[in-house]
């Protein structure tokens, strides 16, 4: 459903009447007013056997001519309506979101882009490394939002995954100069976040840096990490593969999944086919290595019950396996009923 009350094609037809046929055709092709695709300066130049710069000059002249026309003044309500829409969306909004809000028809969106180029109240900020293309009716607000997004990005480490509630709270804390009308509107805050190319969320609605594999999953191993992190307990590799299929709709073959878990240092084998995350404190190696680590971490000798408890927190094994390994005098020494490293 369209978010506007006027008919763009009819409005554009009126606005372009002030141009000569060739100039009008160049504007139509440049903005894609009759078909979805928009022609580049180079493509139009080849069509008319003129340079790219000459096409640019003609386009600028055409826009200036339209702005001086009575037709432009007669259609001032169009620009007022678009200004009102952008203000309601937060005074700054990505081109993608604005166009989707107004119409799903690509050609209608192209007409809207023409009006945004004509209107004096609209400032277009082109896409760069950090932000998507966006439009603003209040440049002070736009600058403040971009600054807040920059501070938010700095506060996030490469491997961080943050809940949606937490990312909103952090972001709003940086929007000290934003009017309460926008600051208290969750939809507006979400649209501001969507301006960023370096902050995003994964398919589990967890936020972080888009450069992180935890946000932009690049393969089975990354999907496995997200699945296990959400589960919070060790999982069998077959279960991991099944959950990847169910949650992300990705074909994760059991053997492939197992191989990825073996190769990636984020995962630790904690039992027969069972894997946990290294982040959880699980330790690799044989059971003897885990006992050694437990004793190294302790500032005092430990009883067999304490050792078993701590080893089981790091590895899924039978208590008797721990006891058998403790009998190895080459590595462990028993003194007054407690164990230390030999």
N, C-alpha and C positions, 0 to 999 in steps of 0.2 A: 504494500500500500504506500502510495506517495506521501512524503512528509511536507508537500507544498500545495498551495491552493491554485497556483497559476499553471498554464500549459506551456512548458518550455519551447516546444517546436514553434508554436504560434508566436511567442514573444520574440524568439530569434529571427523569425521571418520578417517581423516588423523592424527590428533593430538593424538588420542587414540591408534594408531597402535603400539606405543612404549611400551604399557603396556601389562602385561600378562593377560590372559583371566579373571581370577578371579578379579584382580584389576580393569580391564576395566569394568567389570560388576558392581562392587561396585560404580564406578564413574558414570556410566550410570544411576543407580538407585538413587544415592545420588542427582544428579542434574536433574533427570527427562528428560533424553535426548531422550527417546523413547515414553514416555507417559506423560501426563500433571502432574500427581502427583509426588512429590519428596519424597522419602523414608527417614524417620528419622534414626538417628544413631542407635537407639534402634531396629527399625524394621529390619535394615540390619544386626545388630548383631545377632538377633534371627535366621535370615535366614542362617547365616554361623556358628552359635553357637560360637560367639566370643563376647567380651565385647564392649560396646559403645566406650570406649577409644581406643580399638584396631582398630575399624572402622575409628575413627578420624585419627589415625596414618597412616593407609593405604591411606586415602584420601590425607593427607598432603604429603605423600611419592609420590603418583601418580602425584600430581600437580608439585612437585619439579622435578620429572622425565621428565614430559612433557616439562617443562621450559628449560631443558638441551638438549632436542632433536633437531635434524636438522629440523624436521617438524615444530617445534615452530618458529625457525628462518625463515623458508620459508613462514610462515603465519604472519609475522610481520605486514603486511599491514592491517590485520584484527584489530589489536590492535590500530594501527595508526588511522584507520577510526573511531573506537569507541571513541577514545580520541578526535578526531575532532568534533564528534557529541556532546559529553558532553560539550566541550568548547563552541560550538555554542548555546547550551541550557543555558549557563550561568556559566560554570565551576563547578557548583554544582547543582544537580537535584535529585528529589525523584526517588526511584526505580520504583515506579508505573508509573510516567510520562515518564521516559526513556524507559521502556519496551513498553508502549503504543505507543510511538513515533516510535519505531523501528518496531514492529509487533504486531498484535492482536492475533497471534497464541501463546498460552501458552507454547507449546513445544519449539518453536523458542526462546521465552523469556528465557526458561531454558538454552538453549545453550549460549545465551548472558551472562547469569549469570556465566556460567563456564569461559568464556573469561575474565570477569571482575575479577574473582578470580585468573586467571592466569597472567593478565597484571600487570606490575610493576607501571604503571602510574595511577592506579585507587585506591582510598581510599574509603572503604565502612564504613559508619557510621550506626550502627545498631539502630533500633527504640528504643526510650525511652519514658518517660512520656511527653516530650515536642516536640519531632521531629519524623517524619516518617523516615524509612530507606532511606538513600540517598548516592549517589556516588559523588565523587569530583576528579577533575584532578588538582586542585589548593587548597591545604588545608588552605592556608591563606585566600583566598576568602570565603571558606566554613565557617571558624571560624568567619569571619567578618559578614557574612550573619546571622549566628545563634545569634551572639551578638546583631545585629540590631533587629532581631525578638524578642529577650528578652526585649529590651528597648521598642519596640512597644507594647508588651503585658503589660508591667508595666504602660504605658500611657493610657491604656483602663480600665475603671471601669467595674464592673460586669454587670451593666444594660445598658451600652452604646451601641448604634447602630450608626454606622458610614457609610457614603456613600463610594462607591468604590473609587471615586476621592479623598476623604479625606484620606482614609486608604493608598492609594498609596503615597500621598504627605507626610504624616507622616513617612511612612516607608523609603522612599527615603532620607528624612532628616537625618536618622540614618546611611545611607550607605555612609558616607563621604569618605571612602577609596576605594570604588568601582570604577573600570575604567568606563569612560563615555560610552564606547561601550555597557556595560550592564545596567548602570544607566539610560540611555535614552530609553531603550528597554522595553516597557510595558509588553510584553509577558514574558520576562526574570524576571521582577519584580513579575509578577503574579506567576511564577513557584517558586520563592523564598518563597512567602507567603504560597504556597501550601505545603511547607516543615513542617509548624507548625501544631501541633496537638491541640494547645491551642487557636489559632486564626482561625476564619473561617467566612463564610458568610451564611446567611439564604436564603430562596428561593426567596426573594425579592431583592437579591444582596446587603443586608445591612450587614456590618461587625461588629464583636465584639468577645468576649471571647466565646469559644465553650462550656464552662460550663454554660453559660447563657441560660435560656429558650427562650430568644428573638432570639438566633442564632440556637440552637438545640431545636426546638419546641417539647414539650412532650405531647401535648394533645390539645383538642379543645380550652381551655382557652388561650393557648399560640398563637395559630393561630388567635384567636379573637383579641388578643392584637395587633398583627402585622397588621391585616386588619384595625382596628380602628385607629392605629397610622398613617398608610398610608393615610387613608381617611381624617383625621384631624378635623373631626366634629363628634358630637354625632350621633349614628346610632341606629335604632330599632333592637332588637335581631333577628327578622326574616331576616332582611337585612344582618346582620352579618353572620348568618348561610348560607345564599345564597352565599355570597362572599367567604366564606371559601371553599365551594364546587367548585366554579368557579376558584378560584385562586390556591388552593393547591390540588384540586382533592380529598379532604377528605370528607367523608360522615358526615356532621354535622347536626344532627336532631335538629329541632327548639327547642323542649323542653329541650334537653340536653344542647344546647348552652345557653339557658336562665338560666338554673340552674348553669352553670359554671360562668356566668356573675354575678349572685347573690352572689355566694360564694367567688369570688376572689376580694381581696381588691384593685386591680388595676383598677377596674371598679366602676363607680358611677351611680346610677339611677338618671337621670336628667329630666325625663318626663315620660309619659305613655309608658312603654316599650322601652324608649330611654335611651341609656347608653353612658356615656362619660368616658374619662380616668382621673383618679385622678391626673395624671401628668399635666393635663391641668388646674388644679385649681378648678375642680368641687367639690362640697361639698355634703356629704350625709346627711341624716336626713330629717325632714319635713321642709317646707318653713320657719317657724319661726326660725329654727336653722340656716338656710342660712342667714336670715336677721341679726341674732345675730352675726354671723361671720363677715358679712360685716361691721357692726358698730364697732366691736372689732378691725378690721383691720384699721379703719379710726382713724385719730388723732383728728378729730373734728366732731361735729354734721353734719348730712347730710339731704338734702331736700328729699322729697318723690321721686322726679324724679331721683336724684342721686342714691338713694337706689334701685329703680326699675331697673335702668341701670346695676348696679353692681350685683344684684341678678340674672338678666337674663343672665349675662355672666357666671354664675355658675349653673343655673338650667333653664330648659325649662318649664316655667309656664306662666299663663296669668297675665298681670300687675295688674288686679283687685284683684287677689289672694294675691299679695304682699300688696296691700292697706288694704285689710280686716285684714291681720295678723298684720299690723302696729297699728290697733285700739286696740290691746290687751294691756291695760294699765299695766297689770301684768309684762310685759316684755319690753315695749317700752314707752318712754316719749317724748311728743311733747313740744318744747320750742321755741317760736318765729318762728313758721313755719318749724322748723327742728327737727329731731329725734335723740335721744340718747337711750342708754340702761337704763331701769328703775332701 
